[in-house]
Amino acid sequence: MEQKRVVSIEDRIPKLKKERRKRTNRRLAIYLTVFFLLVFIVVYVQSPLSHVNSIEINGERLVPEEEILEITELDKYTNFWGVQAGELEKLLEEHQLINSATINKKFPANKITIEIDELNYVGYLKQSDLAVPLLENGNKLDGIPLADVSGSAPLLNNFTDYPNLQQLAVELNELPDYVHALISEIKWAPTSTNSQKLILFMTDGYEVELTARNFSELLTTYPSIVSQLDNGIDGVIKIDEGGAVFTPFNSDQPVKIDGGTE
């Protein structure tokens, strides 16, 4: 019995050695794999393959692409994996003309896409010989010469002491684009009975009188009102919650017009 047991153990020794070699080789293979993987990662990160391949910017109108790239410090030498989208979005949103920014990273193309939502110009405040751009949130930018105003937004006249400028900016931004484009100039003309009276000079020759309260709702009816007037006869259109009245410049007889607010 003892001899059989000794023989049995001796028979197992080669198997034990073989299994030990297998475990050693397996560990070595794992170590080598990890080592070469780390080497590959280091080489990849150091190589142009890890750089940003392309940058696409969408939605910008007022902020130049060059300025956006300067803020984000992105270029073709930027490491793709080092781009912190959330941090760059916050930097862009600090810009006075940018409402929001979204940055997306696409792999394996190594492409960066920047989506910009800009604040709108809703008007230009006339201040002496300058025009001060007014944004949809009520903020104002540095003034520019009146001669440089593009006409993309109305000129706001006599608003130096106007108390509700931010609300007016919101109302202007809520107008449909096609109505907003018809306004050439807005003048604040307060009276003893209406401190919020506005006079609008339209690009089609009409003048519109209304109140700043519910401004966007009242003026949205303008195209419907004008469609009922005779071509070539300009005049003053007064719009309020009760409807609209038209008085030609060459007459003092007001005419009730359908199409006011409901």
C-alpha positions as CSV (number, residue, x, y, z in Angstrom):
1,M,0.0,0.0,0.0
2,E,2.8,2.4,0.9
3,Q,4.7,1.6,-2.3
4,K,1.5,2.3,-4.4
5,R,1.0,5.6,-2.6
6,V,4.6,6.7,-3.3
7,V,4.3,5.8,-6.9
8,S,1.0,7.7,-7.2
9,I,2.6,10.9,-5.8
10,E,5.6,10.6,-8.1
11,D,3.2,10.3,-11.0
12,R,1.5,13.5,-10.0
13,I,4.7,15.6,-9.7
14,P,5.0,16.3,-13.5
15,K,1.4,17.3,-13.6
16,L,1.8,19.7,-10.7
17,K,4.8,21.2,-12.4
18,K,2.9,21.6,-15.7
19,E,0.0,23.2,-14.0
20,R,2.4,25.6,-12.1
21,R,4.0,26.5,-15.5
22,K,0.6,27.2,-17.0
23,R,-0.4,29.5,-14.1
24,T,3.0,31.3,-14.4
25,N,2.6,31.7,-18.2
26,R,-1.0,32.9,-17.7
27,R,0.1,35.6,-15.2
28,L,3.0,36.5,-17.5
29,A,0.5,36.8,-20.5
30,I,-1.7,39.0,-18.4
31,Y,1.2,41.3,-17.3
32,L,2.5,41.5,-20.8
33,T,-1.0,42.3,-22.2
34,V,-1.5,45.1,-19.6
35,F,2.0,46.4,-20.2
36,F,1.6,46.6,-24.0
37,L,-1.9,48.0,-23.6
38,L,-0.5,50.8,-21.4
39,V,2.2,51.4,-24.0
40,F,-0.4,51.6,-26.7
41,I,-2.5,54.1,-24.8
42,V,0.5,56.3,-24.1
43,V,1.6,56.2,-27.7
44,Y,-2.0,56.8,-28.9
45,V,-2.5,59.8,-26.6
46,Q,0.8,61.3,-27.7
47,S,0.1,60.7,-31.4
48,P,-2.1,62.8,-33.8
49,L,-4.6,60.0,-33.8
50,S,-6.0,61.2,-30.5
51,H,-6.3,64.8,-31.7
52,V,-9.6,66.5,-32.6
53,N,-10.1,65.7,-36.3
54,S,-12.9,68.3,-37.1
55,I,-15.0,71.0,-35.4
56,E,-18.5,71.9,-36.5
57,I,-20.2,75.0,-35.2
58,N,-24.0,75.5,-35.8
59,G,-26.4,78.2,-34.9
60,E,-24.0,81.1,-34.7
61,R,-25.2,84.4,-36.4
62,L,-23.8,87.2,-34.3
63,V,-20.8,85.6,-32.6
64,P,-18.0,84.8,-35.1
65,E,-16.7,81.2,-35.3
66,E,-13.2,82.5,-34.5
67,E,-14.5,83.9,-31.2
68,I,-16.2,80.6,-30.3
69,L,-13.0,78.7,-31.0
70,E,-11.0,81.3,-29.0
71,I,-13.3,80.8,-26.0
72,T,-13.2,77.0,-26.1
73,E,-9.5,76.9,-27.1
74,L,-10.3,74.1,-29.5
75,D,-8.1,73.3,-32.5
76,K,-6.7,70.4,-34.5
77,Y,-4.0,69.9,-31.8
78,T,-6.5,69.5,-29.0
79,N,-6.6,66.0,-27.4
80,F,-10.1,64.6,-28.1
81,W,-10.3,62.8,-24.8
82,G,-9.3,65.8,-22.9
83,V,-12.2,67.9,-24.1
84,Q,-14.5,68.6,-21.1
85,A,-17.8,69.4,-22.9
86,G,-19.7,70.6,-19.8
87,E,-16.9,73.0,-18.8
88,L,-16.7,74.5,-22.3
89,E,-20.5,74.9,-22.5
90,K,-20.4,77.0,-19.3
91,L,-17.6,79.1,-20.7
92,L,-19.6,79.8,-23.9
93,E,-22.8,80.6,-22.0
94,E,-20.9,83.4,-20.2
95,H,-20.8,85.3,-23.5
96,Q,-23.4,88.1,-23.5
97,L,-24.8,87.0,-26.9
98,I,-25.1,83.3,-26.2
99,N,-28.3,81.9,-24.6
100,S,-27.1,78.3,-24.4
101,A,-24.5,76.0,-25.9
102,T,-24.3,72.2,-26.4
103,I,-21.1,70.3,-27.2
104,N,-21.2,66.8,-28.6
105,K,-18.1,64.5,-29.1
106,K,-18.3,61.8,-31.8
107,F,-15.8,58.8,-31.8
108,P,-14.1,57.3,-33.8
109,A,-14.4,60.3,-36.1
110,N,-12.9,62.5,-33.3
111,K,-15.4,65.2,-34.3
112,I,-16.6,68.0,-32.0
113,T,-20.0,69.6,-32.7
114,I,-20.9,72.9,-31.0
115,E,-24.6,74.0,-31.1
116,I,-25.1,77.6,-30.3
117,D,-28.4,79.3,-29.4
118,E,-27.9,83.0,-29.6
119,L,-29.9,85.8,-28.0
120,N,-31.8,87.9,-30.5
121,Y,-31.5,91.6,-31.2
122,V,-35.0,92.9,-30.7
123,G,-34.3,96.6,-31.2
124,Y,-31.8,99.5,-31.1
125,L,-32.1,102.1,-28.4
126,K,-31.5,105.6,-29.9
127,Q,-29.2,107.5,-27.7
128,S,-27.9,110.8,-29.3
129,D,-26.0,109.6,-32.4
130,L,-25.6,106.1,-31.1
131,A,-27.8,103.0,-31.4
132,V,-27.6,100.6,-28.4
133,P,-28.5,97.0,-29.3
134,L,-31.2,95.6,-27.0
135,L,-31.3,91.8,-26.5
136,E,-34.4,89.7,-25.9
137,N,-33.5,89.4,-22.2
138,G,-33.4,93.2,-21.8
139,N,-29.6,93.4,-21.6
140,K,-27.9,96.1,-23.6
141,L,-24.7,96.0,-25.6
142,D,-22.2,98.8,-26.4
143,G,-23.6,101.5,-28.7
144,I,-22.8,101.6,-32.4
145,P,-23.1,104.6,-34.8
146,L,-26.7,105.1,-36.0
147,A,-25.4,104.8,-39.6
148,D,-24.2,101.3,-38.9
149,V,-27.7,100.0,-37.9
150,S,-28.6,97.2,-40.4
151,G,-32.4,97.6,-40.1
152,S,-32.8,94.0,-38.9
153,A,-34.5,95.3,-35.8
154,P,-36.5,98.5,-35.1
155,L,-35.1,101.7,-33.7
156,L,-36.4,102.5,-30.3
157,N,-36.8,106.3,-29.8
158,N,-37.4,108.3,-26.6
159,F,-36.9,105.3,-24.3
160,T,-34.2,106.8,-22.1
161,D,-36.4,106.9,-19.0
162,Y,-38.7,104.0,-20.0
163,P,-39.3,101.9,-16.8
164,N,-40.3,98.6,-18.4
165,L,-37.6,98.1,-21.0
166,Q,-37.0,94.5,-20.1
167,Q,-40.7,93.6,-20.5
168,L,-40.8,95.4,-23.8
169,A,-37.8,93.3,-25.0
170,V,-39.6,90.1,-24.0
171,E,-42.7,91.3,-25.9
172,L,-40.8,92.2,-29.0
173,N,-39.1,88.8,-29.0
174,E,-42.5,87.0,-28.8
175,L,-43.7,88.7,-32.0
176,P,-43.8,86.5,-35.1
177,D,-40.7,87.2,-37.3
178,Y,-42.8,88.5,-40.2
179,V,-44.5,91.1,-37.9
180,H,-41.3,92.1,-36.2
181,A,-39.7,92.7,-39.6
182,L,-42.4,95.2,-40.5
183,I,-41.5,97.6,-37.6
184,S,-39.1,100.4,-38.6
185,E,-39.3,102.5,-35.4
186,I,-41.0,102.5,-32.0
187,K,-41.5,105.7,-30.1
188,W,-42.5,105.9,-26.4
189,A,-45.2,108.6,-26.3
190,P,-46.7,108.7,-22.8
191,T,-49.8,110.7,-22.1
192,S,-51.6,111.8,-18.9
193,T,-54.0,108.9,-19.4
194,N,-51.7,106.2,-20.8
195,S,-48.1,106.1,-19.6
196,Q,-47.4,103.0,-21.7
197,K,-48.5,104.5,-25.1
198,L,-46.3,103.5,-28.0
199,I,-46.3,104.7,-31.6
200,L,-44.9,102.3,-34.2
201,F,-43.8,103.4,-37.7
202,M,-44.1,100.5,-40.0
203,T,-42.2,99.8,-43.2
204,D,-45.4,99.7,-45.3
205,G,-46.2,103.3,-44.4
206,Y,-48.7,102.9,-41.6
207,E,-48.4,104.2,-38.0
208,V,-49.7,102.1,-35.2
209,E,-50.8,103.3,-31.8
210,L,-51.1,100.8,-28.9
211,T,-50.1,100.2,-25.4
212,A,-47.0,98.4,-24.2
213,R,-49.2,96.1,-22.1
214,N,-49.9,92.9,-24.2
215,F,-47.9,94.5,-26.9
216,S,-47.1,91.2,-28.8
217,E,-50.7,90.0,-28.6
218,L,-52.1,93.2,-29.9
219,L,-49.6,93.6,-32.8
220,T,-49.9,90.0,-34.0
221,T,-53.3,91.1,-35.5
222,Y,-51.6,93.7,-37.7
223,P,-51.3,91.8,-40.9
224,S,-55.0,90.9,-40.7
225,I,-55.9,94.5,-40.1
226,V,-53.8,95.8,-43.0
227,S,-55.2,93.3,-45.4
228,Q,-58.6,95.0,-45.1
229,L,-57.3,98.5,-45.9
230,D,-57.2,100.1,-49.4
231,N,-53.8,100.1,-51.0
232,G,-52.2,103.5,-51.3
233,I,-54.1,105.0,-48.4
234,D,-51.8,105.4,-45.4
235,G,-52.9,106.4,-42.0
236,V,-52.9,105.7,-38.2
237,I,-54.1,102.3,-36.9
238,K,-55.1,102.3,-33.2
239,I,-55.2,98.8,-31.7
240,D,-56.5,97.9,-28.3
241,E,-58.3,95.0,-26.7
242,G,-61.5,96.2,-28.2
243,G,-60.3,96.0,-31.8
244,A,-58.7,98.3,-34.3
245,V,-59.6,101.7,-35.7
246,F,-58.0,103.2,-38.9
247,T,-57.8,107.0,-39.6
248,P,-56.3,108.0,-42.9
249,F,-53.7,110.8,-42.8
250,N,-55.9,112.9,-45.1
251,S,-59.0,112.5,-43.1
252,D,-60.2,112.8,-39.5
253,Q,-62.9,110.1,-39.9
254,P,-61.9,106.9,-38.1
255,V,-63.0,103.6,-39.5
256,K,-63.6,100.5,-37.4
257,I,-61.6,97.5,-38.7
258,D,-62.3,93.8,-38.1
259,G,-59.4,91.6,-37.0
260,G,-58.5,93.0,-33.6
261,T,-57.8,90.8,-30.6
262,E,-60.5,88.3,-29.7
